[in-house]
Structure formats: C-alpha cells, structure tokens
Amino acid sequence: MSTEHETRRGAARRPAASLLAPYRDKALVVIPARYGSTRFEGKPLAKIGGVPMIVRVMNRAAKIKNADAVIVATDDERIKSVVERAGGVAVITKRTHSTGTSRVREAAAYFLHGIVVNVQGDEPLLPVRAVERLIALMQSDPSLMMSTLASPATDFDDLFRVDVVKVVCDRDGDALYFSRSPLPYPGFGGEWAGGGSRGASGGEIAGIKYLRHIGVYAFRREFLFEYNDLRRGPLERIERLEQLRALENGYRIGVISCRSASIGVDRPGDVKRIEKLLRGRPERARKKVEKRPRSR
C-alpha cells in the first residue's frame, strides 16, 4: 500500500470536480478515535499485548492493499502523539461530534480520495481481506454510495442480543434492513442448524443464513458529505442505528460477507478476551474465504 496521501489543508467541502476526478477510485481509510467514553475512557490507548489499541487497528488497516492512505481522526492530543510515534498520520477533529461518521467527514475534508472507509478504532482484529473487497465493490459500482460488512451469526443467542446488529440482504447482496431484533424472525422456520451453537460456517434456519453486521463502512466521498444532512427517520431513531438513515432515504447499501467476525472492544474486560484470541490465532489462521452475499 502506498504511504503517500494527498491533502488540502483548509480544503473546501466540495473541491472542484477537476481536482477530484483523478482520485475517484482512490480509497482513504479513516479511523475515528475519541478519548472520552462512558464505558471505557481512554479506550484507544488501552494496551493489548503491550501495544496501544489504536496502533493495532492502524497497523491492521495498513495491510489493506487497495487503500491509498490510512489516517486516525481524533479529538485528543495524547492519541495523536501515540499514533505519530508509531509512524502513523493523525488529524485533530472537534470534540463535539456525536457519531464516528461525523468525525470521519471532518477529517476526510482535508483529502481528495473518492472513497472513504470508516474503520472503528476499537476493532483490533479488523478483517483486512474483507475491507479490500469492500473497496473493490465501491470501485466496480459507481452507482453505489455506501457499503458495509457482515459475517455469519454463529451463536443462536446472538439473534436476541441487542448489541449484536443483524442484517438481511436482497438477491443482489444489498441490505434490506438492519435491526437489533432477530432478523428475520426465527420462530416459524424450524430448528437452528450450523454445526452446534457456534458453528464455524454460521447458523441457519430453514436454509436462511443469519448475518451479523460489522461496523465498517465505505462511502462515496460526495455521499459522505451529504449523509449527516439527510433526514433522520423513525427507524433510525427507534433502532438507534445510523446506517438506517441511508435506507430510509432511498439509498442502497452494498454488503460484503466475510467468515471472519471482527470482535470489538467495548469495555475494559474485552481487552483480555482479545489478547486470548491473539495468542491462539496466528496471522495465517485469519486468512478466510470472503464473498458477497448471494441467493441460493
């Protein structure tokens, strides 16, 4: 991956089309990382195996072959300092952002890349190959404004956990809906199958494979700058899922499915869980077959 990146300090929200044209298919990965958190203050600097989490995420993102640049968007000088000492690029953003997407938008304004990928700063096991396919999807389909990742649900109980977001797709692999509820409802289809409660290939009922959403998004640059201005609908408000804003306003969201689930860090106790996984899963064991959802 090239280490070069193109910036325009003080860049306007919508640079001239002639400036943007050469960068239309170039991808910028932005990792939003804020210091304050009600559940885990200072989370980006928490050490996992002796390495700050934000550095681990940044190093995983640096392996994305078709990304032209990787930056961290943060509201804290301590995070910026750690990133730069590790050889990364960090941009200071406002503290007032209510969502990661809003923070990503501010940072992306300094760059000209036509595709902007939002990688959460608490994803130290980021599925690199899946993100590459996500970028490739955006490059191959100019009509697609937004895309995201999903992985097979391997635990029946996950269907009922509100912090595990489920997604269903149409025959073309585009999202139909995201929900914190079981999706689709499993009550009338039959028995859960999939090699046990944690089948490696994912569980299914009556031939329907259940997908859990992974919070990595790719945006077309112009859509990212329009996104926060879109009207928030009742579905987004009741589910508290920002991606529903795109669906409610009539935009497609492409979905890339990967077998490797990315496990995030939400609370201090999750750090030990990630460290255990890292000890038991060498890098070569993370190479999985990834594909876009298709109908059978």
PyMOL commands that set and color helices and strands:
alter all, ss='L'
color gray80, all
select helices_A, chain A and resi 17-23+43-45+53-61+77-85+100-108+128-140+156-160+221-227+234-239+244-248+269-280+283-286
alter helices_A, ss='H'
color red, helices_A
select strands_A, chain A and resi 27-33+47-48+51-52+69-74+90-92+115-119+146-152+166-169+175-179+204-205+208-209+211-220+254-258+290-291
alter strands_A, ss='S'
color yellow, strands_A
deselect
rebuild
show_as cartoon
